[in-house]
Amino acid sequence: MTEVITDVEKLSKRDIEEIARRVVRNLGEYIPASYQRLLRKLGKAIEAGIRANHRRLLVISGEDPVLVGALAARAMLFYERVYRRIRGREELPVLYVFHDEFNDAKLRKEIVKRALKERGAMITPRIARYEESEQYLGTTFRGLILDLVNDLKPNDVGRLVGVVEGGGLIIFLVPSWDKWDKWMTLFKRNLVVPGFPEPRHIFIKWFKRKLMQHQGIFIYDADERRAIKIDEASLKPPSEQYERRIRFPKKTRLPEDIYRLALTQDQVNVIHLVEKHLVDKPKGRRKKVLVITADRGRGKSCAVGIGLVGVAYLIRKQKGKRRVRIIVTAPSLSNIQSFFQLAVKAAEELRLKPRVVKRSGMILELHGEGFSIEYWEPIHVPKLKADIVAVDEASGIHVPLLHAIWRAHKRLVFATTIHGYEGAGRGFSVRFMSAIKRDPNTELVIYEMHEPIRYAKNDPIEKWLFDALLLDAEPAELDREDIRAIEEGRLEYLKLDPEWLFSEEGEQTLRQLFGIYVLAHYRNEPDDLAILADAPHHIIRAMATPSGKIVCAVQIAQEGGLDDELIEDLLRGGKIAGNIIPDRVLKHLRLWEFGRKRGWRIVRIATHPEVQGRGIGSRMLEEIYEEAKERGLDWVGSGFGVNEQLLRFWLKNGFVPVHMSPDRNPVSGEYTTLVLKPIAEDVKEMVRIANREFRRKLLESLHDTYRDLELEVARMMLEGDGSPILPGYKPMLTPIQVDRLWIYAYGPMTFEAANDIMHELARAYWLQGRDERPKLSEKEELLLIAKALQGKSWEKVAEELGWKVYKVLTTMKEIARKLLKHYYGLGPDSPVGLHADKITALEVTPEVLLRQPETGLYGRVEKSLVATKPVEASEESEHEEERVRTLEEIARAAKSEEDEEDEESPI
């Protein structure tokens, strides 16, 4: 070897370029004989892979960036030679991805780039940073080099390995093989939190084991100049040459050129289904839903993109000049770039003059003659008008939001990944599809794609990727004995050691556990697996049947125990790794002592989908609470996207809300809520204070920040344990307001003329404790929140309560009567009107009202207008008082509902 670099980090850009020039000029001198022997074997494997349309993977391990770079360059140039011998002179696009903040990575990159440019006849290298990797989703390369020396981020590996087509070569550059297990990567560094300075070193050990186990993979140790693994099985040529056959449909309204954009028979079939089912609009209340499921890399997004442009073309031909609007959504804009790329090609084929709108280099909208396709975040889609809605990676979107999208539109396509962290096919079926299948008004068509678009079936590298990242993890199948054990409560609480879980012995348990996570949570990624393995403050608990099958899985993060300096910094707006609950409590509730307290945050709790609703999750929470108590911790808590069902679960188990995010998550469409269950006595008082403060904040924010919060969620949060938010609070109404309340309650005055009064009464109702306030039904409480606190329209309130507008209007007046009777003792026959001299004799201020003067401002009613104690509303007044007589608003509402028709749009 001719280059020895003593301190890579001191090299300048010019130094790196000069070293790369010398290495490429003398490349042969850097190649050991042992590596040449490995390449000859790899060449036979590549040749067999090209004929079978399968990929091969080479791992180069070593400490010397010059040598590793030279070996990588030599391998890709050797691949070009083998490929040219079989396929002739075809362009070989190669993607090289690295971390540009490290000099050793820059040196490896520069050597490879220069060698491929200067010595490659057909290779066209493209250099990218890992931060840009999402941009390459949906693209295709024949070669890929991933520099994994400085970092191994599972998301990057899962995303980028899929861009390589069959017959291609993938190269991983990794640290010294023996040192790699405990290598401090960027990913591991980001897992370190206060109190836990050293990560675990488990995931890379698992990753290496999987590389050793699977076919199609070769490993070379550059430090020792030896081959660690040569896969002899992959050298054998296939029994027959791979050939892809595609048949086009005979009866189709779209030109055949559109179908020729498809790469597989599955894609052709999907385009045909989109054309067949979505051109004609369903009548009345009926809906058309097309669901496409597939593993990663099957081209479902591309096929849907082609098909929808074809549908827009056909609709426009049918209906003349009306513009067709298609909305597409997905967890992120990057998810649908392949959709847009093929949609553009389809629009070009149909001569629709396509033009695109981009954001951060990615397509956001596609416009053409007579149509538009626009990306919107999932949270906005239920409110938008569209002819057709396409939801890509649907399993990555939370189920309540999927339901809202389905309910809001008439023609929909849902595309989802079966195995992969965008979602899981079984989970999508369990959590969402069952509702669609039960709906008699929904015409449902389901199609599953099988054939990969870039490589042939049974590709060994796909098998390795699925195994290494648990992309195909699913829960255990439960038999009758398991169900009987669950019914009888014979379950075991497991304290699982991550080292054991990621070993060969514990792998099946890990697969079951992770399979439950994938099905139960709306967003899982490969990174989650590595966090589970290496995050030092994360622990794993599970509940299993006697046969060892996991039925509940929990991931927990230990938080808190912060020092005074860090607490002070957070109170002043500083940031901290991990410690989500202490951080939010300190920032929003300002409770200094809470930062010192230690607790467990439940990151995930998930029950096997076949046995949900049987109390398993609640029992698991009991076990966790008791273990935390035994360990001397101060609290147990969690954070989750709040909906009615989840909130009931946590409240039922003794957890108390203390914080809610001010914005909805754009993917799940939910507000994130933090809940706590105190263990230590002093923390019980802190949680009581925090909950009271949170309820007051929520109450005063419903008109703005939380105006769209679900009514039942708002009601449960405001109710809490029934204790008062502000003890002793009485409604602050002036005498005039009280008299106006009477005319609203019993006369023709509308709510709009009294909403200032009803708003204050609604505030008082929730600020008081359960024992102080009047008795309203749950529906009446929901109405009070929706109209008096959130200020929603009568139509919106009626829709949310499932009532007619007339009923909403009359019920609000009934509520006003109950409040008037309870707080002021006034009924239908009470005297009305005020005497000016009585009012002017007393300056009416909140302070005066709270002093509850004895003088009667009505002259004839010697009773305080601010009640000193609750006045019970009589049953008679609720059911037998005179109904509202002549209200124009009610008449108008009733009339409009009678005349209401389901108006069909032209399409």
N, C-alpha and C positions, 0 to 999 in steps of 0.2 A: 504494500500500500504506500502511496506517495503523499497522502494528506493526513496530518495529525492536527486536529483543532483543539487547543487547550482551553480556551474560554469563548464559547460560541456567543454569549450574550454581549461581548464587547465588539463583535464584528459590525462594521458599518455596511450600508447597502452596497457600496462599491466593493467591499471585501467579499461579500456574499456572491456578487455577480462574478467576480474574478475567480473565486474558488470553483463555482459552477462551470465556468468556461474551461478550466483546467481538467476538471473531472470528466466532462463530456468529451473533451479532446482525447483523453486517455481512458475511456470507459472500460475497455477490455482488461486493463490492469487491476481493476477493482473487483473483478468477478472471480470468486474462488471456484476451484474445480468441483467442489461438492455442490455448489449452486448450479453449475452447468449441468451436472447429472440430474439434479431436481428438475431443471427446466426441460430436459429431454423427456422426462416422465410427464411433466405438466403438459408438454406439447401434445402427447398422445391423448391425454385427458381432454384438452381443448378441442382437438380434432373430433373426438367422440362426442363432445358437447355440441359442436357446431352441427354435426349430422343429426343429433337428437333434439336440437334446439334447447339445450340445457346450458346452464352457466357453471363457471368454475370460480373458486375463491382461493387466493394465495395470501397467506399471512407472513409478513416479514418482520421479525423481531430483532431489535438491536439498540445499542446505546449511542453508536457513532452516527450522527446525522448524514455525514458524507457517504459512508458505506451503505446505509439504508436507502438513501436517495438514489445512489447508483444502481443498487439491486432492483429497486422499483422500476427505474427507467429501462433497465435491461429486460425485465420481465415483460413490460408492455411492448417494447420493440420486438421481442421474440414472439409475442402474441400476434402482432401485425404480420410477421412472416408466415406463421401457421395459417392465419385467416386468408391471406392472399393466395396461398397454395391451393386452398379449397374453394374459395369463392371468387377469386380474381381481384381486380383492382376496384374495390369499393371504399368509399369514405368511412373512416373509423373515428367517430366522435368519442372523445374520452373526457370525463369530468374528474377534476382533481379538487378535493375539498380539504381545507386546512384552517388552523387558527393563526391569523396574521399578527398576533401580539407577541409571538415567541420567535426569537431569532433562529433556534434550531429548526422550527417548522418552516421558516422562510428559506433556510438553506436547503432543506429537503425538496421544497417546492421548486426552487430555482433550478436545481439540478435536473429534476424530472421534466420541467417545462422546457428547458433548453435542449435536453436530449431528444424529446419528442418532436420539437420543432425542427431541429437541425438534422436528425437522423431518421425521422419517420417519414415515409413516402406518402402514406394515406391517412395518417393520424392528424386529427384536428383537436388539439387540447383546449379545454375551457377551464379556467381557474376560478374557484369560488371560495368564499368564506362560509363557515358554518351558519353564521347569522342569516345568510341568503338562501339556506337550503330549501325553505318552503317554496321558493320560486321555481324549483326544479320538479315539483310534483306534477306528474302528467307528461314530463318530457322523457325522451328515450336516448340512451347512450349504449355504445358497444363496449366501452371500458370505463371503469370507475376506480379511483384511488382515494381512499379515505385515510387521512393522517390522524390516527387515534393515539398518538404518543402523549399529547398534552391533555387530552380529554377523551372520555368515552361516555357520550350522552346517548342513551338508548333511543330516544326520539329520532336523533339524527341517523343512526344506523337503520332503524326501521323505515324511515322515510326515503333514504337515498339508495339502499340496496335494490329497492323496487324499480329504479329507473333503468336498470341494465337489462338488455334484451337477451333472448336465448342465443347461445354460442358466444356470449360475452365473457370477459374476465374482470373480476373484482379483486382489488389488492388492498389489504389492510396493513398500515404501518403502525407497529406497536412498540412499547418499550421492551427492555430486556425481559425475556420470557420468565426468568426466575424472580425478577423484581416487580413484575407487572401487578401481581396480586395486591401489593401494598403501595402502589404508585399513587401519589397524591394528585389526582386529576382535578380539573376545574369543577366538575360535577360534585366530587366528594367535598371539595373545599366549601362549596355553597351549602352543604348539609350541616356544617359545624355551627353550633349556637352557643350562647353563654351558658357555662356550666358543663358543656360537652365539647371539649376542644379537639377531640380526635374521632374521625368517623370510623365505622366498622369497615372491614375490607372483605366483603363477601361476594358482591356481584361479579367482579372481574374473575374471581375464581370459578364461579358458575359459568360465566361467558367462555372461559378457556376450556372448561370441561365439555361444553357443547361443541366447540370447534373441533375438539379431539374425537367426538363421538360420531359426527355426521360425514356422509360421503361427499365427494366433489371438492374437498378442502385439502390444501397443502400448506405446511407450516415450515418455515426456515428460520433457524437461529443464527443471525449474522455474527453475534458475539463469539459463539462457539464454532462457527463455520460448519454447521451440521443441519441436516434435515430432521426436524422433530416428527413430521408426519408426511408420508406419501400415500395417497389413497389409491391403492392398486385397483380397487373395484371400478374406479371411474375411467381406467385406461381402456377397458373393453369397448370396442365399437358397438353401436346399437344394431339390433337385428335388421332394422329397416330405416331408411332415410325418412326424417320427419317431413310431412307435407300437409299443408293446411288446405282444406276444401270448404268452399262456401257456396251455398245455394241461395239464390235471390227469390223472393216471393213473386208469383205470377200475377196475382190480382192486387194491384197497388195503385193508388192515386198519385204517388210521388214518382218523379223520374228515377230511373235505375241508377243514375249517377250519384244520387244521394245515398243509396244503399252501398255503392262501391266505396264509400268512405269508411265502411265498417271493416275491421280486421279479423273478426271471428263470426261464426254462425250465430253465437249468442247475441252479439251486437246487432246483427241483421234482424234477429227475432225481436229484440227490444224496440228497435226503430219501427218495426211493423206494428207492434202492440201499441206504441204511442200514437201512430197514425190511425190505427183502427178504433181506439177507444176514446181519444181526446179531441177529435175534430168537432164532433157534434155535441152541443151543450145539452146536459140532462134537463128534463122538464120538471117544473114544480119544485118540490123540496128534495128531489133526488140528487145524488152526487155520484161522480165517477172517480174512483181511486185506483191508480196503478202503482203497485209496490214491486220494486226491483231489488233483489238481494244478491250478494256476491261476496266472495273473498276479495282481499286486496288484489289489485292489478288485473281485474277482469274487464275494465273499460266501461263500467256501468255509467259513469258520469259523461263520458264521451258519447255513448250511444244515446243517452237522454238529451244531450245538447243537440245532436244531429236531428233527432226525432222532433224536438219541440220547434226548431226552426222550420222543419217540414210542415208541422201542424199550423204554425202561424201563416205560412204560405198558402195552405189550403183554405183556412178560415177566411183569409182576406179575399181569395178568389170567389168564395161562396157569397160573401156578404158585401162585396163592393169595396168602397174606399175607407170603411171604418178601420181605425188603427187597432191592432191586436197588442195587448199588454200582457207580458209574462213576467211573473216575479219568481226569482230563484233565491233560495236561502240555504245556509249551511252554518256550522259552528264558527267558521272563519272564512274570509274571502279567499284565502289560499286553497281551501278545499275544492273550490269550483273553477279553478283556472283551466283544467283540462276540459271541463264542460264548455267554457267559453271559447277555447281554442278550436274545438270541433264545431261549435255553433257558428263561428266565423267562417270556417271552411264550407259548411253547408249553405250559408247565406251567399257565399261567393258562387257556389255551384248553381244556385237558383237565381243568380244575377239580381240580388236584392240590395246591392250597393251598400254593404255593411260598413259601419264606422264604429269605433269603440271609444269609450271613456275609461281612463285608467286612474288608479290611485296607488301611489307607491310602486309603480311599475306593474301593477296587476290590473287585469280587466275588471271594471266595476259595472259597466253597462255595454250592451250591444244594440245599436240602432240600425234599422234598414228600412227599405220601402214598405211602409204599412205595418211595421211591428217594432216592438222594443222588448228586450230582455234585460231586467235590472236586478242586481244583487241588493238585498236588504238584510240587515241583521234579523234573526228569528223573532225577536221581541216585537218588531214593528209589523210583521206580516199579517197578523189577524186584523189589523186596522186598515190595511190597504185594499184597494179594489184592483182586481186582476181577472183576466179571462182564464188563465191557468197559473197554478202555483207549483213549483218544483222544489222539493226539500231534499237536498243532498246530505249524505252522512246523517240521516235522520236519527240514528241511535245515539248520536252525540248531542241531541237536543232533549231537554227534559220533557217528560211525558205530558204534564199539564199544558205546556206550550204547544206540543204537537196536537193535542186535542183541540186547543183554541184555533190553530191554523186549519185543521180539518173542518171544524164547525163553521168557520168564516167563509169558506170557499167551496165551489161546486165541482171543479175539475182539478185534480191533484196528482202529482207523481211523487212518491217517496222512494228514494234510493238509499240503501244502507249496507254497511259492511257486515258480513256474518262473523268472520274471524279477524280481529284487528281492533286497535284501541279506539277507532272511531265509533265502535259500538259492537254489539253482538246480536246475531240473528235470533237466537232463542230469547234473549232479553227483549228485543224489539217486539217479538211475537207475544211474549208474556205480558209486557207492560203496556203495549199500545194496540197491537193488531187485534187483540181479542175484542176491544170495544168497537172497532170498525166492523168486524165480522158479525157482531150482534145487531148492528144497525140495519133495519129493513130497507132504509132509503139509500143505502150506499151500495153501488155496484162495484165490487172489488175484483181486481185481477192481480194475481201474484205470479212473478216469474223469477226463478233463480238462475243466475249465470254461473257457469263452471269453468269455461276455457280461459286460461290466461291469455292476455293479448301480446305480451312481450316474449314469452317463452312457452314451452310445451308443458303439459301436465306432468306431475311427479318430478319437477325440477328439484334437485338436491339442495340447492341454496335456499329456496323457499321453505323447504322442510326444516332446514337448520334455523332459519329466521323465526319461523312460527314456534319452534321448540325453545329457542334461546330467549325469546321475548314473551313467551307464553301467550302468543296471539290466538291460540286455539284452546285456551284454558276454559273449562266448563265445570259446573258443580257435579258432584257425585250423583249417580242415579239411586234414588231411595227405594227400598223394597218394603214389603209389608212389615217385616220385623223392625225396620227403622221407624216407620210410621207409628207402630205400636209403642215403641220406646219413647217417642216424642209425646204421644198421648198420655203415657204414664209418668212423664216427667223424668225418665231415666236418661239424663244427659250429663256429660262430663265437661267441666270447665277446664280448658287447656291453656297453660302458659307456655307458649311456643318460643323456642330458641331460634333466632334467625339462622345461625350457623347450621343447625340441624335441618331446618326447613329447606335450605338451598343445597343440602347434600343429596346424594343418591337415595339414601334411606328416607329422607323427608320429602322428596320431590312430589310424590303423589298427593300428600297433604297440602303442599304449596299450590298445586294445580287446582285442587278442589276449592281452597280458600280464595285463590285469585279469581277463579271462575265465578264465584259468588259476587266478588267485587265488580267484575265486568258486567254482570247482568243487572246488578242492583243500582249502580251509579251511572249518571248520565254522561260522565266524561272520564274516560280512563286512557292513559298513555303509557308507552313503554317506560318512560321515566319513573312512573309510579312503582314499577317492579324494583328498580334500583334504589329508590328511596326506602322501600320496605326492607331491602337488604342492608343498606349502608348508613341510613340516618341514625346517629348514635342515641338520639333522644326518643326514637320511635320503638314501641313494643307491640307485640302481636298476641292477641288472645282469640280463642275460638270456643265454640260449643260443638261437641261431637256426640253421635249416637254410640252405643256400646260396640258397634261394628267398626268404629273409627271414621265414620263419614261426617264431614263438616257440614253443619246446618246453620251456623252463624259465625261470622268472621268480623273481628274488630281490629282496627289500627289506631293506636293511641300515641300521642305526643306528650312528653313531660314538659311542663312550662313553669315559669315563675322562679322564685328564689333569687330575684335580681338585687344587685347592690344599690346603695343610695345614689351613687353617681349616675348609674344607668337610669334609675327611676326619674331622677331630676331631668335628665336629657329627654326621656320620653314625654314627660309632662310639658316640656318646651317644644315638642314637635319632632324629636329625633326619631330615628328608625332602628329596628332591631331584627335580627334573623330569628325566625320561628316566633314563639311566644305571642301568638295571635291574641289570645284572651287577655293576658296582662297588658299588652299594648293598647287594645281597644278600651279596656276598663280605665287605664290611666289617662288616655287621651280624652275620652268622652265623659267619664264619670268622676275623674280627678281624685280618686281615692288612693292616696300615697301608699298606705300600708298594704294594699292589695298586691303591689309589685313584689313585696318580699315573700308573699305566700306561694307555696308550691302546689301544683295540681296536675291533673291529667286532662288533656283535651282529646275527646274522641274524634279522630279525624274521619273515620268511616265506621259505620256499623251496618251490616248487611245480613239479611236472613235468606236462606235457600228459597228460591221463588215458589217451590212446591209446598212449603210449609209456613208461609207467611200468615200472620194473623192468629197465631196459636200461642202467643205469649213468650216465644223464645227470645225475642229482642229485649223484652222487659226483664226476663230472668237474667239475661246477660248483663244488663245494666246494674242489676242488684249485685251480681258477682263482682263486677268491676268496682263498684262503690265500696264493697266490703274489703276488697284487696287494697284499694287506695287508703282506706281507713287504717288497715293493719300496717301499712307502710308509713303511716304518720303524715300523709298528705293532707292538704287543707281544703281542697275542692275537687270536684269532677265537673267538666263542662263539655260543650260542643258548639260547633257552628255549622249551619246548614241553610240551604235555600228554602225559605219558609213557605209552606202551604198548609191548608187546614189539617190534612191527615197527619203530616209530620209533627205539626205543633201539638196536636192532641196527644201524640205518642210521648213527646218529651214532657209535656205538662203532667200527664198521667203518672209518669215515673218520677215526679218530684223536682223536675228541673224548672228554673225560673228565668224568663227572658230578661236580659240586662242591656241589650244593644241590638240595633238593626241598621244595616247600611242605608245611606240616603239614596242610593240608586239601585235599580234592578240590574241583575247580571244580564248582559245582552244575549247570552246563549240560553240560559235556563229561564230567563224572564222572571226570576224571583228575587226578592230581597234576602240578603244574607242576615240571619239572626244568630246571636250568641246566647246560649243558656248556661246557667250554673246551678249546681247542687252543692251547697256548702257542707263541709265536714266539721271543721273547727268552729268553736262557739263564736269567736270574734268575726269569723268570715260570715257566719249566719246573719249577723247584724249588718255587715257590709253589703251582702246580697239583698237584704231587705231594703236598705237605702237605695241601692243601685236599681232595683226593680221599681221602686216608687218613683225615682227620678226618670227612669225610662218611660214609664206609663204617662207621666206628665208631659214629657217631651213628645211622645207619640200623639197624645191628645191635642197638643197645641200645634202639631205639624200636619194633621189630617187634611187641612184645607189646602195644603201646598205640596210639601215633599212627599207625603204618603196619600195623596188624593186618589190614587188608583189602587191602593192596598185593598186586597180582598176583604169583604165585609166581615166574614166569620173570623178571619185571622185578626182583624182589628178588634173585634168584640172580645175574643178570648184574651188578647194581650191587655186590653184596657181593664177587663174584669180581674185578672190576676187571681189572687186568693180571696178577693172580696174586701180586703182592707182598704181604708180611704187613701187616696193619693194626697189629699190635702185635708187633714182632720179639721172638722168644724166649719168647713166651707159652706156658705149659703149663696144662692143665686143673687147676683147684684143687679136687680132691676129697679128702675125708678117707678114711682107711682103711676106715671103716664104709661110706662111700658107694661106694667101689670094690667092696667085697664085695656090697653091694646091687645094684650094676650087674651082677655076675656072676649073681645069682639072677634078675634081670630077663631077662638075655640067654639064660640056659640053663634057667631054672626056671619055675615057674608065676606068679611075681610079675607084676602088670600094670604098664603104663606109668604109670598114675595114681599108683602107689606109688613110682615112680622118676623122675618128671618133673623134680625138682630136679636130678638127676644128668644127665639127657639135655639139659636146658637149658644146663648149664655145658659139657657136651661139644660142643654145637652152637655155643656162643660160641667155644670154643677152636678148633673146626674153621675158622671164618671169620676169627678173629683171626690165625691162622697163614697163612703163605704156601703157595702151591700145592705146593711141594716138601717141605714139612714134614708135611703132613697125610695121613691115609689116603686111599686111592683109593675114592671113591664115584661111582656113576653119577649122571647129571643128575637122573634121577627120584628117586634116593635123597636127593640134595641138596634137591630141592623138598619132599620129605616131611619132612626134618629142619627146614626153614624153617617149613612149615605147622603142624606139630604141636609141635615142641620150642621154636620161637621165637615163633610167632604164637598158639599155644595154641588152634587151631581144633578143633572136634569131629571125631570119626572120620568121621562121615557127610559133613561139609563137606569134609574132606581127600580122602575117596574121590571125591566129586563133582568136585573140582578136578583131581585126577590122572586121572580116568576109570577108576578101579579099583573093585573090590569092597572092602567094608570088611575082609573077611577078609585080602585081600592086603596092605592097608595095615598091619594089625596085625602080620602075620608079617614084612613087610619091615622094620618098625621094629625088631623084635627082631634081624633080621639085621644092621642098621646098628649096633645096640648091641654085637653080637659083634665086628664089625670094629673099632669104636672101642676096645673092651676089649683086643683083641689088639694094636692099634697102640700105644696109650698105655701099657699096663701089661703086655703080654706074656702075658696070661692067656687060657686056652682052656677047653674043656669038662672037661678032666681036671685042671685046676689045683686045688690044695687050697683049701678054703673055711673060713670061720669065723675069728674073731680071738681073741687071748689078751689078756685084760683088763690083765694086768700090763705087757704090751708097749705097750698104748695109753696107760695112765696114766703110764708112765715118760716119755712125750714129750707135751708140750703141742702139740696139732695146730693150727697156724695157717697162713694162707697163706704167711707169711714162712718158716716152717719147711719147708713143702712145697716152696717155690721153692728152698730151699737143698739139696734132694734128699739127705736123710740116707742114710748107708750101712746103718744098722741095719735089719733086716728086721722089720717090725711083725707079719708073719704067723707069725714063729717058724720056719716051714719054708720060706719063700720069701725068700731073701737077695737081694732085688731092690727098688730104689726104686719106690714107688707112683707117683711122678711121673717119667715116662720122660725120660731124658737125650737120647734121639734116637728118631726114628720107628722103630717095629717093623713090618716088612712083614707084612700079613695074607696067609696062604697061600691059593692057589686052592682047595686041598682043603677048608679050613675054610668057604669061602663056599658051595661046591656040595655037599659030602658030609657035613656035620655033621648030626646028628640034628635033624629038624624039631621044631617045638613040639608037645608031646604033648597035654596035657590043660589047655586054657585055657577057662574058662567064657565069657570075653568073646568068643572066637572062635566058640564053639559058638552063643552067642546071636546073634551077627551073622549067621552063616551061616543060622541058622533064620529070622531076621527077613527076610533077603533072599529066601528060598524062598517065604515067605508073603506077600511084598509084592505088592499089587495097585494098579492105577490107579483110585483111588476117584473117582467122579464126584460133583460137587456137584449139588444138586437142579436147578440151572439149566443 
